């Protein structure tokens, strides 16, 4: 199998009934083999998080020097690694006014 190639399959079944043999086709199924340019889902989620904050006016990515920034896929809040579920909960809390951003530090 080759990267960025699509593959598909369908199964056929022969069903024997009192009326004779019937051929039944399944749905058509397909998938694509990911290439090397596929982005880590965690990185995509972090980019979406930053864009939501930017678009909502909570941060200015340009002022922070984050335009075109590619995250590592890891976010630390107060020194603790945060998973994507907690990051999305934080975003909802910020957008809902329940939490505020005091500062953002980008480490190399």
Buried (B, 14 or more C-beta within 10 A) or exposed (E): EEEEEEEEEEEEEEEEEEEEEEEEEEEEEEEEEEEEEEEEEBBBBBBBBBEBBBEEEBBEBEEBEBEEEEBEBEBEEEEEEBEBEEBBEBBEEBEEEEEEEEEEEEEE
